């Protein structure tokens, strides 16, 4: 099963995150299937590959709560 979740990057106290498609049983820093977005909480900056996100969701990928909240803030409706 594939999950869309955040992968942490950056240095201490200045982290940024990449939204990645990754196997649900692998660790946070594990091997990524595909990067589908970027999120910087300090600047509230978000970049999303909407077509890839919808393709993963249609194929049965699950979203973490944080990724779901980010998509909701960007007015992207994924079911």
Secondary structure, DSSP 8 states (H G I E B T S, - for coil): -EEEEEEEEEETTEEEEEEEEEETTS-TTS-EEEEEEEEETTTTEEEE-HHHHHHHHHTT-EE-HHHHHHHHHTT----
